[in-house]
Amino acid sequence: MAACNFTLMMVIFSLSRVFYYLITKDSYPDVTPSHLWELLAGGIRFDLTALLYLNSVYLLLELVPFRFRQHKRYEQAAQWFYLIPNGLAIVVNCIDMVYMQFTGRRTTVTFFSEFQHDSNIVHIFFTSVVQYWYVTLFALVMLTIMVLLSRKKVDTGSPRHSIIYYPTETAILLISIYFVVIGIRGGFGVYTRPITLSNALAYTNHPNETNIVLNTPFAIMRSTEGKSFPDLHYFEETQAEQIMSPVHKAEPTTSLIRKNVVIFILESFSKEYLGHYTPFLDSLASQALTFDLSFANGRKSIDAMPSILSSIPMLITPYILTPYYTNDVASIASYLGAKGWQTGFFHGAPNGSMGFQAYARSCGFDAYYGKDEYNNDADFDGYWAIWDEEFLQFFGKTMSSMQEPFMTAVFTASSHHPFQVPKRYEGVFPEGTHPIHKCIGYSDYALRQFFNYAKRQPWYENTLFVLTADHTNALTTPEYSTDKGRYEVPIIFFDPKMEESLRTKKRPYPVAQVDIMPSILAYLGYDEPFFAFGEDAIIHDKQEPYVINYNNPVYQIFSDSILVQFDGQNVTAVYNFAEDNLLHHNIKDSIDITNMVQYLKATIQQYTTRMRENRVAINK
């Protein structure tokens, strides 16, 4: 009977989603019937997770392998564990049908802090119950259906013999627990992260459509795992804008250079590995524009895509895990796509892994190519993704079928725990001092094979290649195990036709992943305003020669020689890493860092304010 009752709630949640769309369809003018089906189908995944959470106690009570489950009072008590949580879920969902029309997003846990001091909230609630009577009526109908159609346990007659009953019921319980855990996580496999709010973007064409896909109980439960951004006021808004503005003005240009752009996000390629395990990347870098100081903006793979592709750094919490995941965001793909570039994102893991597919779609990529599109599981590494060598060949061949100019990005995967290489390459690459080192050697070899293919293609000479890492990993030397070294990754711009003077020009400032997108746009002569927390580091010198990242629980800002750490209120440490590479000597009381701290505070304020107010895109 538990299965029947659970299915009933799944149906009620789907009906609620349809009802919400019907009463708000004017807010979704671009939702066609076929796309609506996609949204409704996607919502089932989030309903399953939410209802498994809500019904976990009820399901356990119904499945424990003891005969007292047959007692009437026990069954009555179990029924209340079904009715109360699910009844509250129906009510919360219906309340949000009204509230979302004003907020534009599903209610999250931040609601309770936002309105904790509002004494009139109860009055507003009861006024809304009358004003939106049709929602109230729908809620009452759904509650009635739940109560009347929920089923109690049926007496099956004589109980089975103990020798059959207990092993059978225990097996059912264990199997059920396994599938409940899978349902709560959102899928099978080690590559599957627990499903989050941002996964809803995988089914949408516009961020606001996530309101149809999600349900409010799920949004509240998942948002308790993230932090809302504080309302910071280090400066008046106009002053913060003068110190640091993420809105970049258009520069007049004679013509837009219609050059292909190919971005490599190399899994775990710490800068420490260059010169030791990366012979191909080293040779490529010798012919390219590189930087003495180059940093990641985060420490996780999920931090990399927003930083590299949208120039949105990870500050406090990974962007796609924040309550602001539905903000309107742009990217190098959307900016160039609007100018006629064909765009695509590639990642050899199962589609949906890490939320990459969802973010790629939300930030403007035309297409996503994952393990499904590769369509040959024989090349799957058994853990994460298609082996890099094969997938990078697929990447190259797919680009050869695309119309120029194109803009693509690929996220490699093989240099990832559990640090294995294909059997045919065992013992081929240097073992180094850590298991990742041979994987770095293999991925570097796969990169060489890609460029061997690309050089034979007609699009090669008209392409800007950008290579960086998502984050560092397995650091084994003291100088790279510091608060500076843990963020050092390569950033390489390689264009077979780049002018020698541009490639070799000395750039005495640090760069970071957020500088990649504005640098590409400047290199191509992009002639419209755009939004970025980074700056051009190719054509022009950075106006503010700093890099910022978040090293929990402190913010960090780098100049060409100084690292400042700031806890949100006070400077906690200052290091001259040019002279003190291991960061042993805190010199915060003996150096003037006023400009660096001012710029850091303005950036934090701009970031948190614009995230909360959904102003992280142009014209916002």
C-alpha positions as CSV (number, residue, x, y, z in Angstrom):
1,M,0.0,0.0,0.0
2,A,2.9,2.3,0.6
3,A,3.7,2.2,-3.1
4,C,0.2,3.1,-4.0
5,N,0.2,6.1,-1.6
6,F,3.5,7.3,-2.9
7,T,2.3,7.1,-6.5
8,L,-0.8,9.1,-5.5
9,M,1.5,11.9,-4.2
10,M,3.5,11.8,-7.4
11,V,0.3,12.3,-9.4
12,I,-0.8,15.1,-7.1
13,F,2.5,16.9,-7.5
14,S,2.3,16.6,-11.3
15,L,-1.3,18.0,-11.2
16,S,0.0,20.9,-9.1
17,R,2.6,21.6,-11.7
18,V,0.0,21.7,-14.5
19,F,-2.3,23.9,-12.5
20,Y,0.5,26.3,-11.8
21,Y,1.3,26.6,-15.5
22,L,-2.3,27.1,-16.4
23,I,-2.8,30.0,-14.0
24,T,0.5,31.7,-14.9
25,K,1.0,30.7,-18.6
26,D,1.1,34.4,-19.6
27,S,4.5,34.5,-17.8
28,Y,5.8,31.8,-20.1
29,P,5.0,32.9,-23.7
30,D,7.8,30.8,-25.2
31,V,6.6,27.5,-23.8
32,T,5.2,25.4,-26.6
33,P,3.1,22.3,-26.0
34,S,6.1,20.0,-26.8
35,H,8.4,22.0,-24.5
36,L,5.7,21.9,-21.7
37,W,5.9,18.2,-21.9
38,E,9.6,18.4,-21.5
39,L,9.2,20.6,-18.4
40,L,6.6,18.4,-16.9
41,A,8.6,15.2,-17.5
42,G,11.7,16.9,-16.0
43,G,9.7,17.8,-12.9
44,I,9.0,14.2,-12.1
45,R,12.7,13.8,-11.2
46,F,12.5,16.6,-8.5
47,D,9.1,15.3,-7.2
48,L,10.6,11.9,-6.7
49,T,13.5,13.3,-4.6
50,A,11.2,15.6,-2.6
51,L,8.6,12.9,-1.9
52,L,11.2,10.3,-0.9
53,Y,12.5,12.8,1.7
54,L,9.1,13.6,3.0
55,N,8.0,10.0,3.1
56,S,11.1,8.4,4.4
57,V,9.8,7.7,7.9
58,Y,6.4,6.5,6.5
59,L,8.1,4.1,4.1
60,L,10.4,2.8,6.8
61,L,7.4,2.2,9.1
62,E,5.6,0.3,6.3
63,L,8.6,-1.8,5.5
64,V,10.2,-2.8,8.8
65,P,10.2,-6.6,8.9
66,F,8.1,-7.2,12.0
67,R,4.7,-8.6,12.4
68,F,3.4,-5.8,14.6
69,R,3.0,-3.9,11.3
70,Q,-0.3,-5.7,11.1
71,H,-1.7,-4.1,14.2
72,K,-4.4,-1.6,13.6
73,R,-3.0,1.1,15.9
74,Y,0.4,0.8,14.3
75,E,-1.1,1.2,10.9
76,Q,-3.1,4.3,12.0
77,A,0.1,5.9,13.4
78,A,2.0,5.1,10.2
79,Q,-0.9,6.7,8.2
80,W,-0.4,10.0,10.1
81,F,3.3,10.0,9.0
82,Y,2.0,9.9,5.5
83,L,-0.8,12.5,5.7
84,I,0.9,15.2,7.7
85,P,4.1,15.7,5.7
86,N,2.4,15.3,2.3
87,G,-0.5,17.5,3.4
88,L,2.0,20.2,4.3
89,A,3.8,19.7,1.0
90,I,0.6,20.3,-0.9
91,V,-0.2,23.5,1.0
92,V,3.4,24.8,0.6
93,N,3.3,24.1,-3.1
94,C,0.0,25.9,-3.5
95,I,1.1,28.9,-1.4
96,D,4.1,29.3,-3.7
97,M,1.9,29.3,-6.8
98,V,0.9,32.8,-5.6
99,Y,4.2,33.9,-4.1
100,M,6.2,33.0,-7.2
101,Q,4.2,35.4,-9.3
102,F,5.9,38.2,-7.3
103,T,9.3,36.8,-6.6
104,G,9.9,35.1,-10.0
105,R,11.4,32.0,-8.4
106,R,10.5,29.1,-6.1
107,T,10.6,29.9,-2.4
108,T,13.8,28.7,-0.7
109,V,14.8,28.6,2.9
110,T,15.8,32.3,2.7
111,F,12.1,33.2,2.9
112,F,12.2,32.5,6.7
113,S,15.0,35.0,7.3
114,E,13.7,37.6,4.9
115,F,10.3,37.8,6.7
116,Q,11.2,36.9,10.3
117,H,10.6,40.5,11.4
118,D,7.4,41.0,9.4
119,S,4.5,41.0,11.9
120,N,1.8,41.3,9.2
121,I,2.8,38.1,7.4
122,V,-0.2,36.2,8.9
123,H,-2.6,38.8,7.8
124,I,-1.2,38.8,4.3
125,F,-1.5,35.0,4.2
126,F,-5.2,35.0,5.1
127,T,-5.9,37.9,2.7
128,S,-4.3,35.9,-0.1
129,V,-6.4,32.8,0.8
130,V,-9.5,34.8,-0.1
131,Q,-8.0,36.8,-3.0
132,Y,-6.6,33.7,-4.7
133,W,-9.6,31.6,-4.0
134,Y,-9.0,29.3,-7.0
135,V,-5.6,28.3,-5.6
136,T,-7.2,27.7,-2.2
137,L,-9.9,25.6,-3.8
138,F,-7.3,23.6,-5.7
139,A,-5.4,23.0,-2.5
140,L,-8.5,21.7,-0.8
141,V,-9.3,19.4,-3.7
142,M,-5.8,18.0,-3.7
143,L,-5.9,17.4,0.1
144,T,-9.3,15.7,-0.2
145,I,-8.0,13.4,-2.9
146,M,-5.0,12.5,-0.8
147,V,-7.1,11.7,2.2
148,L,-9.8,9.8,0.4
149,L,-7.6,7.8,-2.0
150,S,-4.8,7.0,0.3
151,R,-5.0,3.3,1.1
152,K,-4.4,1.4,4.4
153,K,-2.8,-2.0,4.6
154,V,-5.1,-4.8,3.4
155,D,-5.3,-7.9,5.6
156,T,-3.7,-10.7,3.5
157,G,-5.0,-13.5,5.7
158,S,-2.7,-16.0,7.4
159,P,0.8,-14.6,7.9
160,R,3.6,-16.5,6.2
161,H,5.8,-18.8,8.2
162,S,8.6,-17.0,10.1
163,I,11.3,-18.9,8.1
164,I,9.9,-17.2,4.9
165,Y,8.5,-14.0,6.4
166,Y,11.6,-12.5,8.0
167,P,14.2,-13.1,5.2
168,T,11.7,-12.0,2.6
169,E,10.7,-8.8,4.4
170,T,14.3,-7.9,5.3
171,A,15.3,-8.3,1.7
172,I,12.5,-6.0,0.6
173,L,13.5,-3.4,3.2
174,L,17.2,-3.5,2.1
175,I,16.3,-3.3,-1.6
176,S,13.9,-0.4,-0.9
177,I,16.5,1.5,1.1
178,Y,18.9,1.2,-1.8
179,F,16.5,2.6,-4.4
180,V,15.3,5.3,-2.0
181,V,18.9,6.6,-1.6
182,I,19.3,6.5,-5.4
183,G,16.1,8.4,-5.8
184,I,17.1,11.0,-3.3
185,R,20.5,11.5,-4.9
186,G,18.8,11.8,-8.3
187,G,20.5,8.9,-10.2
188,F,22.9,6.0,-10.2
189,G,26.7,5.9,-10.3
190,V,29.7,7.5,-8.6
191,Y,29.6,10.4,-11.1
192,T,26.1,11.5,-10.0
193,R,26.1,14.3,-7.4
194,P,23.0,14.8,-5.3
195,I,20.4,16.6,-7.5
196,T,20.3,20.3,-6.8
197,L,18.2,23.3,-7.7
198,S,20.4,24.1,-10.7
199,N,19.8,20.7,-12.3
200,A,16.3,22.0,-13.3
201,L,18.1,24.2,-15.9
202,A,18.7,21.0,-18.0
203,Y,15.1,21.1,-19.0
204,T,14.5,24.8,-19.6
205,N,15.1,27.3,-22.4
206,H,14.9,30.2,-19.9
207,P,15.8,30.3,-16.2
208,N,12.3,31.3,-15.1
209,E,11.0,28.0,-16.5
210,T,12.6,26.3,-13.6
211,N,9.6,27.4,-11.6
212,I,7.5,24.9,-13.6
213,V,10.1,22.1,-13.3
214,L,10.7,22.4,-9.5
215,N,8.5,21.9,-6.6
216,T,8.6,24.1,-3.5
217,P,9.4,21.4,-0.9
218,F,12.4,20.4,-2.9
219,A,13.6,24.0,-3.3
220,I,13.3,24.6,0.5
221,M,15.1,21.4,1.4
222,R,17.9,21.8,-1.0
223,S,18.4,25.5,-0.3
224,T,19.1,24.7,3.4
225,E,22.4,23.3,2.1
226,G,23.5,26.5,0.6
227,K,24.1,30.0,2.0
228,S,22.3,33.1,0.9
229,F,24.5,36.1,0.3
230,P,24.7,38.8,2.9
231,D,23.5,42.4,2.2
232,L,26.9,44.1,2.3
233,H,27.4,47.8,2.3
234,Y,31.1,48.6,2.4
235,F,30.4,51.6,0.2
236,E,27.6,53.6,-1.2
237,E,26.5,51.9,-4.5
238,T,27.9,54.6,-6.7
239,Q,31.2,54.5,-4.9
240,A,31.4,50.7,-5.3
241,E,30.7,51.1,-9.0
242,Q,33.5,53.6,-9.4
243,I,36.0,51.3,-7.6
244,M,34.9,48.2,-9.5
245,S,32.3,47.8,-12.2
246,P,31.6,44.5,-13.9
247,V,29.8,46.2,-16.7
248,H,32.2,46.6,-19.6
249,K,31.5,49.3,-22.2
250,A,31.6,48.7,-25.9
251,E,34.8,49.8,-27.7
252,P,34.6,51.0,-31.3
253,T,36.2,48.6,-33.7
254,T,36.7,48.5,-37.4
255,S,35.4,45.0,-37.7
256,L,34.6,41.9,-35.7
257,I,37.2,39.2,-36.2
258,R,35.2,36.0,-37.1
259,K,37.7,33.6,-35.6
260,N,36.9,30.2,-34.1
261,V,37.3,29.9,-30.3
262,V,38.1,26.6,-28.7
263,I,38.4,26.4,-24.9
264,F,39.9,23.4,-23.0
265,I,39.1,23.0,-19.4
266,L,41.6,20.4,-18.3
267,E,40.6,18.3,-15.3
268,S,43.0,18.9,-12.3
269,F,45.9,20.3,-14.4
270,S,47.7,22.1,-11.6
271,K,50.4,24.5,-12.6
272,E,52.8,22.3,-10.5
273,Y,52.6,19.6,-13.2
274,L,53.9,21.7,-16.0
275,G,57.5,21.0,-16.9
276,H,57.3,17.5,-15.4
277,Y,54.4,15.5,-16.8
278,T,53.1,17.7,-19.7
279,P,55.6,17.6,-22.6
280,F,53.0,18.6,-25.2
281,L,51.4,21.4,-23.2
282,D,54.9,22.7,-22.4
283,S,55.8,22.8,-26.1
284,L,52.5,24.5,-27.0
285,A,52.9,27.0,-24.2
286,S,56.3,28.0,-25.6
287,Q,54.5,29.2,-28.8
288,A,51.6,30.8,-27.0
289,L,50.7,33.7,-24.7
290,T,51.1,32.6,-21.1
291,F,51.3,34.3,-17.7
292,D,53.8,34.1,-14.8
293,L,50.9,34.3,-12.3
294,S,47.6,32.6,-13.3
295,F,44.9,31.4,-10.9
296,A,41.7,29.4,-10.7
297,N,38.8,31.2,-9.1
298,G,37.6,28.1,-7.2
299,R,38.7,24.6,-6.0
300,K,35.9,22.5,-7.5
301,S,34.9,21.5,-11.0
302,I,31.5,23.1,-10.6
303,D,33.3,26.5,-10.0
304,A,35.1,26.4,-13.3
305,M,32.4,26.8,-15.9
306,P,30.9,30.0,-14.5
307,S,34.4,31.4,-14.0
308,I,35.8,30.6,-17.3
309,L,32.8,30.9,-19.6
310,S,30.8,33.6,-17.9
311,S,33.4,35.5,-15.9
312,I,31.5,34.8,-12.7
313,P,33.8,33.7,-9.9
314,M,33.1,31.4,-7.0
315,L,32.7,33.7,-3.9
316,I,31.3,32.1,-0.7
317,T,29.3,29.3,-2.5
318,P,29.6,27.7,-6.0
319,Y,27.2,29.7,-8.2
320,I,25.2,26.8,-9.4
321,L,24.5,25.7,-5.8
322,T,23.3,29.2,-4.6
323,P,19.7,30.3,-4.4
324,Y,20.5,32.6,-7.3
325,Y,21.1,29.8,-9.8
326,T,18.2,31.1,-12.0
327,N,19.7,34.5,-12.5
328,D,20.0,35.7,-16.1
329,V,23.6,34.9,-17.0
330,A,25.5,35.3,-20.3
331,S,28.7,33.6,-21.5
332,I,31.2,33.7,-24.2
333,A,28.8,31.3,-26.0
334,S,25.8,33.6,-25.8
335,Y,27.8,36.8,-26.7
336,L,29.4,35.1,-29.8
337,G,26.3,33.1,-30.6
338,A,24.3,36.3,-31.0
339,K,26.9,37.3,-33.6
340,G,26.6,34.2,-35.7
341,W,29.0,31.7,-34.0
342,Q,27.8,28.1,-33.7
343,T,28.4,27.0,-30.2
344,G,28.7,23.6,-28.4
345,F,29.9,22.3,-25.0
346,F,31.6,18.9,-24.7
347,H,32.0,16.7,-21.6
348,G,32.5,12.9,-21.9
349,A,30.7,12.0,-18.7
350,P,27.1,10.7,-18.6
351,N,24.8,13.6,-19.6
352,G,23.7,15.6,-16.6
353,S,26.9,14.8,-14.6
354,M,28.1,17.6,-12.4
355,G,25.3,19.9,-13.6
356,F,27.5,20.9,-16.6
357,Q,24.7,20.2,-19.1
358,A,22.3,22.4,-17.2
359,Y,24.7,25.3,-17.0
360,A,25.7,25.0,-20.6
361,R,22.1,25.3,-21.6
362,S,21.3,28.2,-19.3
363,C,24.3,30.3,-20.4
364,G,23.6,30.0,-24.1
365,F,25.3,27.1,-25.7
366,D,23.5,25.8,-28.8
367,A,24.3,22.1,-28.1
368,Y,25.7,19.8,-25.5
369,Y,27.8,16.7,-26.4
370,G,28.2,14.1,-23.7
371,K,28.5,10.4,-23.3
372,D,25.1,9.9,-24.9
373,E,26.2,11.7,-28.1
374,Y,29.5,9.9,-28.1
375,N,27.4,6.7,-28.2
376,N,30.1,4.1,-27.6
377,D,30.3,2.8,-24.1
378,A,33.3,0.6,-25.0
379,D,35.4,3.7,-24.5
380,F,33.9,4.5,-21.1
381,D,36.5,4.5,-18.3
382,G,34.1,2.7,-16.0
383,Y,34.0,5.6,-13.5
384,W,33.6,9.0,-14.9
385,A,33.6,9.5,-18.6
386,I,34.9,8.5,-22.0
387,W,38.7,8.3,-22.1
388,D,40.2,11.7,-23.0
389,E,42.0,10.4,-26.1
390,E,38.9,9.1,-27.8
391,F,36.6,11.9,-26.6
392,L,39.0,14.6,-27.8
393,Q,39.1,13.0,-31.2
394,F,35.3,13.0,-31.2
395,F,35.5,16.7,-30.1
396,G,37.8,17.5,-33.1
397,K,35.7,15.6,-35.6
398,T,32.5,17.2,-34.5
399,M,34.0,20.7,-34.9
400,S,35.0,19.7,-38.4
401,S,31.3,19.3,-39.2
402,M,30.4,22.6,-37.7
403,Q,29.9,25.8,-39.6
404,E,32.6,28.5,-39.0
405,P,33.0,30.5,-37.0
406,F,32.3,28.3,-34.1
407,M,32.9,28.5,-30.4
408,T,33.3,25.4,-28.4
409,A,34.5,24.3,-24.9
410,V,35.5,20.8,-23.7
411,F,35.9,19.6,-20.2
412,T,38.3,16.7,-20.0
413,A,37.9,13.9,-17.4
414,S,40.6,11.3,-17.3
415,S,42.9,13.0,-14.9
416,H,40.5,12.4,-12.0
417,H,40.3,10.0,-9.1
418,P,40.6,7.0,-9.1
419,F,43.6,8.0,-11.3
420,Q,43.6,5.2,-13.9
421,V,44.8,5.2,-17.5
422,P,43.7,2.8,-20.3
423,K,45.3,-0.6,-20.0
424,R,47.2,-0.2,-23.2
425,Y,49.1,2.7,-21.6
426,E,49.9,1.2,-18.3
427,G,53.6,1.8,-17.6
428,V,53.9,4.3,-20.5
429,F,53.7,7.6,-18.7
430,P,55.9,8.7,-15.8
431,E,54.5,7.5,-12.5
432,G,55.8,10.5,-10.6
433,T,55.2,10.7,-6.9
434,H,51.4,10.6,-6.9
435,P,48.9,8.4,-8.9
436,I,47.5,11.5,-10.7
437,H,50.8,12.1,-12.4
438,K,50.5,9.3,-14.9
439,C,47.0,10.4,-15.6
440,I,48.2,14.0,-16.3
441,G,50.7,12.4,-18.7
442,Y,48.0,10.4,-20.4
443,S,45.7,13.5,-20.8
444,D,48.6,15.5,-22.1
445,Y,49.2,12.8,-24.7
446,A,45.5,12.9,-25.6
447,L,45.8,16.6,-26.1
448,R,48.7,16.1,-28.4
449,Q,46.7,13.6,-30.5
450,F,43.9,16.2,-30.7
451,F,46.2,18.9,-32.0
452,N,47.7,16.4,-34.5
453,Y,44.2,16.0,-35.9
454,A,43.3,19.7,-35.7
455,K,46.4,20.8,-37.6
456,R,45.1,18.9,-40.6
457,Q,41.8,20.7,-40.6
458,P,41.0,23.8,-42.6
459,W,39.7,25.6,-39.5
460,Y,42.9,25.2,-37.5
461,E,44.7,28.4,-38.8
462,N,41.6,30.5,-38.0
463,T,41.2,29.4,-34.4
464,L,42.1,30.8,-31.0
465,F,42.8,28.0,-28.6
466,V,42.5,28.7,-24.8
467,L,43.7,26.1,-22.3
468,T,43.3,26.2,-18.6
469,A,42.4,23.8,-15.7
470,D,39.3,23.6,-13.6
471,H,41.3,23.5,-10.4
472,T,44.4,22.1,-8.8
473,N,44.7,18.6,-7.4
474,A,47.1,16.4,-5.4
475,L,49.8,19.1,-4.8
476,T,53.1,17.5,-3.7
477,T,55.6,20.3,-3.4
478,P,55.7,22.9,-0.6
479,E,55.5,26.0,-2.8
480,Y,52.3,24.7,-4.5
481,S,50.7,23.6,-1.2
482,T,50.2,27.2,0.1
483,D,47.2,29.4,-0.1
484,K,48.7,30.8,-3.3
485,G,49.8,27.5,-4.9
486,R,46.5,25.8,-4.3
487,Y,45.0,28.1,-6.9
488,E,47.7,28.2,-9.5
489,V,46.6,26.8,-12.9
490,P,47.9,27.4,-16.4
491,I,46.1,29.9,-18.6
492,I,47.3,29.7,-22.2
493,F,46.1,31.6,-25.3
494,F,47.4,29.9,-28.5
495,D,46.6,31.2,-32.0
496,P,48.7,30.0,-34.9
497,K,48.3,33.5,-36.4
498,M,48.9,35.6,-33.2
499,E,51.2,38.5,-33.7
500,E,54.7,37.9,-32.1
501,S,54.6,41.3,-30.4
502,L,51.2,40.5,-28.8
503,R,52.3,37.0,-27.7
504,T,55.6,38.1,-26.1
505,K,54.5,41.4,-24.5
506,K,55.4,41.4,-20.8
507,R,52.3,41.5,-18.6
508,P,53.3,42.3,-15.0
509,Y,50.0,41.4,-13.3
510,P,48.2,38.2,-12.3
511,V,45.3,36.7,-14.3
512,A,42.5,34.4,-13.4
513,Q,39.9,32.3,-15.0
514,V,37.4,35.2,-15.0
515,D,39.8,37.1,-17.3
516,I,39.4,34.5,-20.0
517,M,36.1,35.6,-21.4
518,P,36.8,39.4,-21.5
519,S,40.2,38.6,-23.1
520,I,38.6,36.6,-25.9
521,L,36.0,39.2,-26.6
522,A,38.7,41.9,-26.7
523,Y,40.9,39.8,-29.0
524,L,38.0,39.3,-31.4
525,G,37.1,43.0,-31.4
526,Y,33.7,42.5,-29.8
527,D,31.8,45.7,-30.1
528,E,29.0,45.6,-27.5
529,P,28.8,46.0,-23.7
530,F,29.2,42.8,-21.7
531,F,29.2,41.7,-18.1
532,A,32.3,40.2,-16.5
533,F,34.1,40.2,-13.2
534,G,37.4,39.8,-15.1
535,E,39.3,42.0,-17.5
536,D,41.0,41.8,-20.9
537,A,44.5,40.5,-20.4
538,I,45.6,40.2,-24.1
539,I,45.0,43.4,-26.0
540,H,45.1,45.9,-23.1
541,D,46.8,45.9,-19.7
542,K,44.4,45.1,-16.9
543,Q,43.1,48.4,-15.3
544,E,43.1,46.8,-11.9
545,P,46.0,44.4,-11.7
546,Y,44.5,42.0,-9.2
547,V,43.0,38.5,-8.9
548,I,40.4,37.5,-6.4
549,N,39.3,34.1,-5.1
550,Y,37.6,32.7,-2.1
551,N,39.7,30.4,0.2
552,N,37.1,29.4,2.7
553,P,36.6,31.1,5.1
554,V,38.6,34.1,3.8
555,Y,38.7,36.1,0.6
556,Q,42.0,36.5,-1.2
557,I,43.3,39.2,-3.5
558,F,46.6,38.9,-5.3
559,S,48.8,41.6,-7.0
560,D,52.0,40.8,-8.8
561,S,53.7,40.2,-5.4
562,I,51.3,40.6,-2.5
563,L,48.6,38.3,-1.2
564,V,46.0,39.8,1.1
565,Q,43.5,37.6,3.1
566,F,40.3,39.2,4.3
567,D,37.5,37.6,6.4
568,G,34.8,39.9,5.3
569,Q,35.4,42.4,8.1
570,N,39.2,42.5,8.8
571,V,42.4,41.8,7.0
572,T,43.8,38.6,8.6
573,A,47.0,38.2,6.7
574,V,49.3,39.8,4.2
575,Y,52.2,38.0,2.4
576,N,54.9,39.1,0.0
577,F,55.0,35.9,-2.0
578,A,57.6,37.3,-4.4
579,E,60.1,37.1,-1.4
580,D,58.3,34.6,0.8
581,N,57.0,31.9,-1.5
582,L,56.0,29.6,1.3
583,L,54.0,32.4,3.0
584,H,55.7,32.1,6.3
585,H,55.7,35.8,7.3
586,N,52.5,37.7,7.9
587,I,53.4,41.4,7.2
588,K,49.9,42.9,7.6
589,D,51.1,45.6,10.0
590,S,54.0,46.8,7.9
591,I,52.6,47.4,4.4
592,D,50.0,49.7,2.8
593,I,47.3,47.6,1.2
594,T,44.6,50.2,1.1
595,N,43.9,50.0,-2.7
596,M,43.8,46.2,-2.7
597,V,41.4,46.0,0.2
598,Q,39.2,48.7,-1.3
599,Y,39.0,46.8,-4.6
600,L,38.3,43.5,-2.9
601,K,35.5,45.0,-0.8
602,A,33.9,46.7,-3.9
603,T,34.1,43.4,-5.8
604,I,32.5,41.4,-2.9
605,Q,29.7,44.0,-2.6
606,Q,29.1,44.1,-6.3
607,Y,29.0,40.3,-6.5
608,T,26.6,39.7,-3.5
609,T,24.3,42.7,-4.4
610,R,24.0,41.8,-8.1
611,M,23.5,38.1,-7.3
612,R,20.7,38.9,-4.9
613,E,19.1,41.4,-7.3
614,N,19.6,39.3,-10.5
615,R,21.8,41.9,-12.1
616,V,24.6,39.7,-13.4
617,A,23.9,40.4,-17.1
618,I,23.8,43.5,-19.3
619,N,20.8,45.7,-19.0
620,K,20.0,44.4,-15.5
